[in-house]
């Protein structure tokens, strides 16, 4: 039986740490929603990564997140700074997180 590459759900902590505190401080509820929408998208992606360099992937990401490109990239840059997403991969336009 082949290994499953996607998840149908993920565990949701009721207490959050530094990443969520900083996201909410910087972006309010938008930051909170962004993080969980990002986790949902990663969980539904084969290999649990998003190649943000691909135009269709970027367009789909923008549709799902419902923010403009500038705000998306500001939040992703902050997440990379916090090591919530891999900063080296984000530097080359790939979104990946150890959460999966």
N, CA, C and O atoms as a printed pandas DataFrame, in Angstrom:
     atom_number atom_name residue_name chain_id  residue_number  x_coord  y_coord  z_coord
0              1         N          UNK        A               1    0.850   -1.176    0.000
1              2        CA          UNK        A               1    0.000    0.000    0.000
2              3         C          UNK        A               1    0.896    1.239    0.000
3              4         O          UNK        A               1    1.801    1.348    0.828
4              5         N          UNK        A               2    0.650    2.182   -0.931
5              6        CA          UNK        A               2    1.495    3.377   -1.005
6              7         C          UNK        A               2    1.310    4.283    0.215
7              8         O          UNK        A               2    0.248    4.321    0.835
8              9         N          UNK        A               3    2.364    4.997    0.529
9             10        CA          UNK        A               3    2.339    5.950    1.642
10            11         C          UNK        A               3    1.444    7.135    1.286
11            12         O          UNK        A               3    1.555    7.689    0.193
12            13         N          UNK        A               4    0.567    7.521    2.194
13            14        CA          UNK        A               4   -0.324    8.658    1.968
14            15         C          UNK        A               4    0.480    9.948    2.070
15            16         O          UNK        A               4    1.265   10.108    3.005
16            17         N          UNK        A               5    0.301   10.873    1.126
17            18        CA          UNK        A               5    1.054   12.122    1.091
18            19         C          UNK        A               5    0.264   13.318    1.581
19            20         O          UNK        A               5    0.819   14.411    1.686
20            21         N          UNK        A               6   -1.016   13.148    1.887
21            22        CA          UNK        A               6   -1.861   14.250    2.346
22            23         C          UNK        A               6   -2.505   13.866    3.673
23            24         O          UNK        A               6   -2.595   12.686    4.014
24            25         N          UNK        A               7   -2.943   14.856    4.402
25            26        CA          UNK        A               7   -3.672   14.596    5.643
26            27         C          UNK        A               7   -5.082   15.151    5.533
27            28         O          UNK        A               7   -5.313   16.128    4.821
28            29         N          UNK        A               8   -6.025   14.534    6.234
29            30        CA          UNK        A               8   -7.416   14.995    6.238
30            31         C          UNK        A               8   -7.687   15.963    7.378
31            32         O          UNK        A               8   -8.651   16.727    7.330
32            33         N          UNK        A               9   -6.851   15.937    8.394
33            34        CA          UNK        A               9   -7.005   16.813    9.550
34            35         C          UNK        A               9   -5.646   16.975   10.215
35            36         O          UNK        A               9   -4.707   16.233    9.928
36            37         N          UNK        A              10   -5.555   17.946   11.098
37            38        CA          UNK        A              10   -4.355   18.104   11.905
38            39         C          UNK        A              10   -4.755   18.496   13.319
39            40         O          UNK        A              10   -5.804   19.100   13.545
40            41         N          UNK        A              11   -3.917   18.146   14.239
41            42        CA          UNK        A              11   -4.150   18.432   15.648
42            43         C          UNK        A              11   -4.083   19.938   15.864
43            44         O          UNK        A              11   -3.201   20.606   15.324
44            45         N          UNK        A              12   -5.003   20.471   16.645
45            46        CA          UNK        A              12   -5.036   21.916   16.895
46            47         C          UNK        A              12   -4.825   22.177   18.377
47            48         O          UNK        A              12   -5.667   21.830   19.205
48            49         N          UNK        A              13   -3.705   22.786   18.700
49            50        CA          UNK        A              13   -3.402   23.132   20.082
50            51         C          UNK        A              13   -4.352   24.229   20.569
51            52         O          UNK        A              13   -4.763   25.088   19.790
52            53         N          UNK        A              14   -4.694   24.199   21.843
53            54        CA          UNK        A              14   -5.542   25.248   22.395
54            55         C          UNK        A              14   -4.722   26.370   23.017
55            56         O          UNK        A              14   -5.240   27.454   23.283
56            57         N          UNK        A              15   -3.452   26.105   23.244
57            58        CA          UNK        A              15   -2.547   27.144   23.725
58            59         C          UNK        A              15   -1.470   27.336   22.681
59            60         O          UNK        A              15   -0.956   26.368   22.120
60            61         N          UNK        A              16   -1.132   28.580   22.422
61            62        CA          UNK        A              16   -0.181   28.887   21.367
62            63         C          UNK        A              16    1.055   29.552   21.947
63            64         O          UNK        A              16    1.024   30.120   23.038
64            65         N          UNK        A              17    2.133   29.469   21.202
65            66        CA          UNK        A              17    3.399   30.014   21.663
66            67         C          UNK        A              17    3.765   31.309   20.973
67            68         O          UNK        A              17    2.908   32.107   20.595
68            69         N          UNK        A              18    5.063   31.490   20.821
69            70        CA          UNK        A              18    5.641   32.726   20.304
70            71         C          UNK        A              18    5.149   33.073   18.907
71            72         O          UNK        A              18    4.808   34.225   18.642
72            73         N          UNK        A              19    5.109   32.102   18.018
73            74        CA          UNK        A              19    4.710   32.379   16.638
74            75         C          UNK        A              19    3.330   33.011   16.584
75            76         O          UNK        A              19    3.145   34.049   15.948
76            77         N          UNK        A              20    2.367   32.396   17.243
77            78        CA          UNK        A              20    0.997   32.917   17.189
78            79         C          UNK        A              20    0.907   34.270   17.882
79            80         O          UNK        A              20    0.210   35.163   17.401
80            81         N          UNK        A              21    1.601   34.434   19.002
81            82        CA          UNK        A              21    1.560   35.715   19.717
82            83         C          UNK        A              21    2.076   36.840   18.823
83            84         O          UNK        A              21    1.477   37.914   18.766
84            85         N          UNK        A              22    3.176   36.598   18.132
85            86        CA          UNK        A              22    3.757   37.634   17.268
86            87         C          UNK        A              22    2.877   37.859   16.044
87            88         O          UNK        A              22    2.659   39.004   15.647
88            89         N          UNK        A              23    2.367   36.784   15.436
89            90        CA          UNK        A              23    1.465   36.930   14.284
90            91         C          UNK        A              23    0.243   37.766   14.652
91            92         O          UNK        A              23   -0.140   38.677   13.918
92            93         N          UNK        A              24   -0.360   37.450   15.785
93            94        CA          UNK        A              24   -1.549   38.201   16.189
94            95         C          UNK        A              24   -1.216   39.634   16.569
95            96         O          UNK        A              24   -2.012   40.539   16.318
96            97         N          UNK        A              25   -0.057   39.854   17.169
97            98        CA          UNK        A              25    0.340   41.213   17.511
98            99         C          UNK        A              25    0.548   42.051   16.251
99           100         O          UNK        A              25    0.152   43.216   16.197
100          101         N          UNK        A              26    1.168   41.452   15.247
101          102        CA          UNK        A              26    1.466   42.168   13.997
102          103         C          UNK        A              26    0.253   42.304   13.077
103          104         O          UNK        A              26    0.067   43.342   12.443
104          105         N          UNK        A              27   -0.575   41.251   13.002
105          106        CA          UNK        A              27   -1.620   41.198   11.979
106          107         C          UNK        A              27   -3.020   40.941   12.519
107          108         O          UNK        A              27   -3.963   40.820   11.736
108          109         N          UNK        A              28   -3.178   40.855   13.834
109          110        CA          UNK        A              28   -4.494   40.608   14.407
110          111         C          UNK        A              28   -5.042   39.246   14.014
111          112         O          UNK        A              28   -4.290   38.287   13.835
112          113         N          UNK        A              29   -6.373   39.173   13.882
113          114        CA          UNK        A              29   -7.008   37.905   13.525
114          115         C          UNK        A              29   -6.604   37.430   12.135
115          116         O          UNK        A              29   -6.679   36.240   11.831
116          117         N          UNK        A              30   -6.180   38.360   11.301
117          118        CA          UNK        A              30   -5.705   37.988    9.961
118          119         C          UNK        A              30   -4.497   37.056   10.080
119          120         O          UNK        A              30   -4.396   36.067    9.354
120          121         N          UNK        A              31   -3.587   37.377   10.997
121          122        CA          UNK        A              31   -2.410   36.532   11.207
122          123         C          UNK        A              31   -2.782   35.153   11.709
123          124         O          UNK        A              31   -2.218   34.151   11.268
124          125         N          UNK        A              32   -3.730   35.098   12.632
125          126        CA          UNK        A              32   -4.213   33.820   13.166
126          127         C          UNK        A              32   -4.814   32.970   12.042
127          128         O          UNK        A              32   -4.451   31.807   11.866
128          129         N          UNK        A              33   -5.731   33.565   11.293
129          130        CA          UNK        A              33   -6.389   32.834   10.207
130          131         C          UNK        A              33   -5.381   32.408    9.142
131          132         O          UNK        A              33   -5.465   31.302    8.608
132          133         N          UNK        A              34   -4.435   33.283    8.837
133          134        CA          UNK        A              34   -3.419   32.978    7.834
134          135         C          UNK        A              34   -2.676   31.699    8.208
135          136         O          UNK        A              34   -2.518   30.799    7.383
136          137         N          UNK        A              35   -2.220   31.626    9.462
137          138        CA          UNK        A              35   -1.429   30.475    9.894
138          139         C          UNK        A              35   -2.203   29.175    9.714
139          140         O          UNK        A              35   -1.656   28.195    9.208
140          141         N          UNK        A              36   -3.469   29.156   10.124
141          142        CA          UNK        A              36   -4.220   27.914   10.029
142          143         C          UNK        A              36   -4.640   27.602    8.594
143          144         O          UNK        A              36   -4.713   26.433    8.214
144          145         N          UNK        A              37   -4.915   28.621    7.804
145          146        CA          UNK        A              37   -5.183   28.365    6.381
146          147         C          UNK        A              37   -3.925   27.820    5.700
147          148         O          UNK        A              37   -4.003   26.929    4.854
148          149         N          UNK        A              38   -2.768   28.367    6.080
149          150        CA          UNK        A              38   -1.512   27.861    5.522
150          151         C          UNK        A              38   -1.311   26.392    5.901
151          152         O          UNK        A              38   -0.961   25.577    5.048
152          153         N          UNK        A              39   -1.529   26.053    7.168
153          154        CA          UNK        A              39   -1.391   24.656    7.593
154          155         C          UNK        A              39   -2.357   23.754    6.834
155          156         O          UNK        A              39   -1.986   22.647    6.444
156          157         N          UNK        A              40   -3.583   24.209    6.620
157          158        CA          UNK        A              40   -4.551   23.424    5.852
158          159         C          UNK        A              40   -4.041   23.190    4.432
159          160         O          UNK        A              40   -4.126   22.078    3.910
160          161         N          UNK        A              41   -3.512   24.241    3.813
161          162        CA          UNK        A              41   -3.016   24.110    2.436
162          163         C          UNK        A              41   -1.808   23.182    2.374
163          164         O          UNK        A              41   -1.699   22.364    1.461
164          165         N          UNK        A              42   -0.904   23.304    3.341
165          166        CA          UNK        A              42    0.262   22.414    3.372
166          167         C          UNK        A              42   -0.173   20.969    3.585
167          168         O          UNK        A              42    0.361   20.055    2.956
168          169         N          UNK        A              43   -1.135   20.770    4.466
169          170        CA          UNK        A              43   -1.628   19.426    4.720
170          171         C          UNK        A              43   -2.284   18.793    3.519
171          172         O          UNK        A              43   -2.295   17.569    3.387
172          173         N          UNK        A              44   -2.836   19.616    2.636
173          174        CA          UNK        A              44   -3.511   19.119    1.440
174          175         C          UNK        A              44   -2.588   19.084    0.223
175          176         O          UNK        A              44   -3.035   18.802   -0.889
176          177         N          UNK        A              45   -1.312   19.368    0.429
177          178        CA          UNK        A              45   -0.343   19.382   -0.673
178          179         C          UNK        A              45    0.558   18.154   -0.604
179          180         O          UNK        A              45    1.087   17.821    0.456
180          181         N          UNK        A              46    0.727   17.489   -1.735
181          182        CA          UNK        A              46    1.646   16.352   -1.788
182          183         C          UNK        A              46    3.037   16.824   -1.360
183          184         O          UNK        A              46    3.549   17.817   -1.876
184          185         N          UNK        A              47    3.633   16.115   -0.428
185          186        CA          UNK        A              47    4.940   16.488    0.082
186          187         C          UNK        A              47    4.883   17.612    1.103
187          188         O          UNK        A              47    5.909   17.989    1.669
188          189         N          UNK        A              48    3.696   18.150    1.342
189          190        CA          UNK        A              48    3.460   19.211    2.326
190          191         C          UNK        A              48    4.295   20.463    2.071
191          192         O          UNK        A              48    4.831   21.063    3.002
192          193         N          UNK        A              49    4.399   20.849    0.805
193          194        CA          UNK        A              49    5.066   22.105    0.463
194          195         C          UNK        A              49    4.308   22.792   -0.654
195          196         O          UNK        A              49    3.546   22.167   -1.390
196          197         N          UNK        A              50    4.535   24.097   -0.764
197          198        CA          UNK        A              50    3.920   24.901   -1.822
198          199         C          UNK        A              50    5.044   25.616   -2.553
199          200         O          UNK        A              50    5.846   26.320   -1.939
200          201         N          UNK        A              51    5.099   25.432   -3.865
201          202        CA          UNK        A              51    6.077   26.150   -4.679
202          203         C          UNK        A              51    5.448   27.487   -5.077
203          204         O          UNK        A              51    4.723   27.584   -6.067
204          205         N          UNK        A              52    5.744   28.499   -4.287
205          206        CA          UNK        A              52    5.155   29.827   -4.481
206          207         C          UNK        A              52    5.687   30.514   -5.734
207          208         O          UNK        A              52    5.203   31.585   -6.101
208          209         N          UNK        A              53    6.669   29.918   -6.391
209          210        CA          UNK        A              53    7.204   30.463   -7.642
210          211         C          UNK        A              53    6.289   30.179   -8.829
211          212         O          UNK        A              53    6.334   30.888   -9.835
212          213         N          UNK        A              54    5.473   29.159   -8.716
213          214        CA          UNK        A              54    4.596   28.790   -9.816
214          215         C          UNK        A              54    3.396   29.737   -9.850
215          216         O          UNK        A              54    2.694   29.874   -8.848
216          217         N          UNK        A              55    3.152   30.393  -10.990
217          218        CA          UNK        A              55    2.075   31.375  -11.070
218          219         C          UNK        A              55    0.702   30.855  -10.629
219          220         O          UNK        A              55   -0.026   31.558   -9.929
220          221         N          UNK        A              56    0.343   29.635  -11.031
221          222        CA          UNK        A              56   -0.964   29.106  -10.632
222          223         C          UNK        A              56   -1.008   28.799   -9.140
223          224         O          UNK        A              56   -2.039   29.002   -8.499
224          225         N          UNK        A              57    0.092   28.314   -8.582
225          226        CA          UNK        A              57    0.151   28.050   -7.142
226          227         C          UNK        A              57    0.012   29.358   -6.366
227          228         O          UNK        A              57   -0.680   29.414   -5.349
228          229         N          UNK        A              58    0.668   30.402   -6.849
229          230        CA          UNK        A              58    0.593   31.709   -6.196
230          231         C          UNK        A              58   -0.833   32.268   -6.277
231          232         O          UNK        A              58   -1.349   32.821   -5.306
232          233         N          UNK        A              59   -1.454   32.117   -7.438
233          234        CA          UNK        A              59   -2.835   32.608   -7.616
234          235         C          UNK        A              59   -3.790   31.854   -6.694
235          236         O          UNK        A              59   -4.636   32.463   -6.039
236          237         N          UNK        A              60   -3.654   30.535   -6.644
237          238        CA          UNK        A              60   -4.511   29.713   -5.787
238          239         C          UNK        A              60   -4.293   30.077   -4.318
239          240         O          UNK        A              60   -5.250   30.175   -3.551
240          241         N          UNK        A              61   -3.042   30.274   -3.933
241          242        CA          UNK        A              61   -2.705   30.654   -2.563
242          243         C          UNK        A              61   -3.409   31.959   -2.200
243          244         O          UNK        A              61   -4.001   32.078   -1.127
244          245         N          UNK        A              62   -3.341   32.927   -3.097
245          246        CA          UNK        A              62   -3.964   34.230   -2.866
246          247         C          UNK        A              62   -5.482   34.095   -2.725
247          248         O          UNK        A              62   -6.089   34.756   -1.883
248          249         N          UNK        A              63   -6.087   33.246   -3.541
249          250        CA          UNK        A              63   -7.531   33.011   -3.465
250          251         C          UNK        A              63   -7.904   32.380   -2.122
251          252         O          UNK        A              63   -8.864   32.803   -1.477
252          253         N          UNK        A              64   -7.141   31.368   -1.705
253          254        CA          UNK        A              64   -7.437   30.676   -0.448
254          255         C          UNK        A              64   -7.200   31.566    0.764
255          256         O          UNK        A              64   -7.992   31.544    1.707
256          257         N          UNK        A              65   -6.124   32.349    0.757
257          258        CA          UNK        A              65   -5.768   33.188    1.899
258          259         C          UNK        A              65   -6.606   34.468    1.925
259          260         O          UNK        A              65   -6.871   35.011    2.998
260          261         N          UNK        A              66   -7.017   34.947    0.768
261          262        CA          UNK        A              66   -7.882   36.127    0.632
262          263         C          UNK        A              66   -7.220   37.414    1.120
263          264         O          UNK        A              66   -7.842   38.240    1.788
264          265         N          UNK        A              67   -5.948   37.559    0.769
265          266        CA          UNK        A              67   -5.192   38.780    1.052
266          267         C          UNK        A              67   -4.454   39.187   -0.208
267          268         O          UNK        A              67   -4.302   38.385   -1.130
268          269         N          UNK        A              68   -3.990   40.439   -0.253
269          270        CA          UNK        A              68   -3.205   40.849   -1.414
270          271         C          UNK        A              68   -1.784   40.298   -1.298
271          272         O          UNK        A              68   -1.338   39.916   -0.216
272          273         N          UNK        A              69   -1.088   40.264   -2.421
273          274        CA          UNK        A              69    0.247   39.660   -2.492
274          275         C          UNK        A              69    1.223   40.291   -1.517
275          276         O          UNK        A              69    2.042   39.593   -0.919
276          277         N          UNK        A              70    1.145   41.594   -1.353
277          278        CA          UNK        A              70    2.059   42.295   -0.456
278          279         C          UNK        A              70    1.898   41.823    0.988
279          280         O          UNK        A              70    2.887   41.557    1.670
280          281         N          UNK        A              71    0.656   41.720    1.452
281          282        CA          UNK        A              71    0.422   41.288    2.828
282          283         C          UNK        A              71    0.781   39.812    2.997
283          284         O          UNK        A              71    1.315   39.421    4.035
284          285         N          UNK        A              72    0.497   39.003    2.000
285          286        CA          UNK        A              72    0.868   37.580    2.057
286          287         C          UNK        A              72    2.375   37.452    2.247
287          288         O          UNK        A              72    2.836   36.701    3.106
288          289         N          UNK        A              73    3.133   38.181    1.451
289          290        CA          UNK        A              73    4.588   38.057    1.523
290          291         C          UNK        A              73    5.143   38.632    2.825
291          292         O          UNK        A              73    6.146   38.133    3.335
292          293         N          UNK        A              74    4.515   39.664    3.369
293          294        CA          UNK        A              74    4.941   40.188    4.674
294          295         C          UNK        A              74    4.760   39.132    5.761
295          296         O          UNK        A              74    5.632   38.946    6.609
296          297         N          UNK        A              75    3.629   38.449    5.728
297          298        CA          UNK        A              75    3.371   37.418    6.732
298          299         C          UNK        A              75    4.305   36.228    6.530
299          300         O          UNK        A              75    4.847   35.698    7.501
300          301         N          UNK        A              76    4.498   35.806    5.293
301          302        CA          UNK        A              76    5.414   34.695    5.035
302          303         C          UNK        A              76    6.846   35.044    5.447
303          304         O          UNK        A              76    7.561   34.195    5.980
304          305         N          UNK        A              77    7.262   36.273    5.208
305          306        CA          UNK        A              77    8.601   36.693    5.646
306          307         C          UNK        A              77    8.717   36.621    7.168
307          308         O          UNK        A              77    9.738   36.176    7.691
308          309         N          UNK        A              78    7.683   37.053    7.876
309          310        CA          UNK        A              78    7.691   36.975    9.337
310          311         C          UNK        A              78    7.726   35.517    9.787
311          312         O          UNK        A              78    8.471   35.172   10.704
312          313         N          UNK        A              79    6.930   34.662    9.155
313          314        CA          UNK        A              79    6.930   33.246    9.518
314          315         C          UNK        A              79    8.303   32.619    9.299
315          316         O          UNK        A              79    8.731   31.772   10.084
316          317         N          UNK        A              80    8.991   33.027    8.242
317          318        CA          UNK        A              80   10.348   32.525    8.005
318          319         C          UNK        A              80   11.302   33.044    9.081
319          320         O          UNK        A              80   12.158   32.302    9.564
320          321         N          UNK        A              81   11.157   34.294    9.450
321          322        CA          UNK        A              81   11.998   34.873   10.501
322          323         C          UNK        A              81   11.792   34.134   11.830
323          324         O          UNK        A              81   12.732   33.978   12.610
324          325         N          UNK        A              82   10.572   33.685   12.078
325          326        CA          UNK        A              82   10.236   32.954   13.301
326          327         C          UNK        A              82   10.541   31.459   13.191
327          328         O          UNK        A              82   10.323   30.717   14.149
328          329         N          UNK        A              83   11.041   31.009   12.038
329          330        CA          UNK        A              83   11.295   29.589   11.760
330          331         C          UNK        A              83   10.025   28.747   11.790
331          332         O          UNK        A              83   10.094   27.534   11.982
332          333         N          UNK        A              84    8.870   29.374   11.603
333          334        CA          UNK        A              84    7.612   28.634   11.514
334          335         C          UNK        A              84    7.492   27.976   10.139
335          336         O          UNK        A              84    6.888   26.913    9.997
336          337         N          UNK        A              85    8.073   28.624    9.134
337          338        CA          UNK        A              85    8.296   27.985    7.834
338          339         C          UNK        A              85    9.805   28.004    7.622
339          340         O          UNK        A              85   10.505   28.847    8.183
340          341         N          UNK        A              86   10.295   27.090    6.826
341          342        CA          UNK        A              86   11.734   26.973    6.607
342          343         C          UNK        A              86   12.265   28.214    5.888
343          344         O          UNK        A              86   11.879   28.477    4.749
344          345         N          UNK        A              87   13.151   28.985    6.544
345          346        CA          UNK        A              87   13.624   30.233    5.941
346          347         C          UNK        A              87   14.470   30.031    4.677
347          348         O          UNK        A              87   14.399   30.837    3.750
348          349         N          UNK        A              88   15.264   28.967    4.637
349          350        CA          UNK        A              88   16.089   28.722    3.441
350          351         C          UNK        A              88   15.220   28.380    2.243
351          352         O          UNK        A              88   15.463   28.860    1.136
352          353         N          UNK        A              89   14.211   27.556    2.464
353          354        CA          UNK        A              89   13.308   27.214    1.360
354          355         C          UNK        A              89   12.479   28.423    0.945
355          356         O          UNK        A              89   12.243   28.628   -0.245
356          357         N          UNK        A              90   12.032   29.229    1.913
357          358        CA          UNK        A              90   11.252   30.416    1.573
358          359         C          UNK        A              90   12.099   31.389    0.747
359          360         O          UNK        A              90   11.567   32.081   -0.122
360          361         N          UNK        A              91   13.398   31.450    1.005
361          362        CA          UNK        A              91   14.281   32.320    0.214
362          363         C          UNK        A              91   14.273   31.964   -1.266
363          364         O          UNK        A              91   14.584   32.803   -2.111
364          365         N          UNK        A              92   13.917   30.721   -1.582
365          366        CA          UNK        A              92   13.827   30.315   -2.987
366          367         C          UNK        A              92   12.366   30.108   -3.412
367          368         O          UNK        A              92   12.095   29.508   -4.452
368          369         N          UNK        A              93   11.431   30.610   -2.597
369          370        CA          UNK        A              93   10.025   30.610   -2.990
370          371         C          UNK        A              93    9.239   29.365   -2.666
371          372         O          UNK        A              93    8.151   29.161   -3.204
372          373         N          UNK        A              94    9.779   28.516   -1.783
373          374        CA          UNK        A              94    9.070   27.291   -1.400
374          375         C          UNK        A              94    8.614   27.429    0.050
375          376         O          UNK        A              94    9.390   27.812    0.925
376          377         N          UNK        A              95    7.349   27.112    0.287
377          378        CA          UNK        A              95    6.782   27.178    1.617
378          379         C          UNK        A              95    6.705   25.756    2.159
379          380         O          UNK        A              95    6.032   24.899    1.588
380          381         N          UNK        A              96    7.396   25.517    3.262
381          382        CA          UNK        A              96    7.409   24.209    3.914
382          383         C          UNK        A              96    7.550   24.429    5.416
383          384         O          UNK        A              96    8.277   25.323    5.850
384          385         N          UNK        A              97    6.872   23.635    6.191
385          386        CA          UNK        A              97    6.925   23.758    7.642
386          387         C          UNK        A              97    7.108   22.391    8.273
387          388         O          UNK        A              97    6.567   21.401    7.781
388          389         N          UNK        A              98    7.852   22.330    9.339
389          390        CA          UNK        A              98    8.053   21.059   10.058
390          391         C          UNK        A              98    6.774   20.552   10.702
391          392         O          UNK        A              98    6.748   19.423   11.190
392          393         N          UNK        A              99    5.726   21.338   10.718
393          394        CA          UNK        A              99    4.472   20.900   11.325
394          395         C          UNK        A              99    3.889   19.670   10.628
395          396         O          UNK        A              99    3.024   18.992   11.184
396          397         N          UNK        A             100    4.356   19.383    9.422
397          398        CA          UNK        A             100    3.910   18.185    8.733
398          399         C          UNK        A             100    5.081   17.295    8.440
399          400         O          UNK        A             100    4.912   16.223    7.858
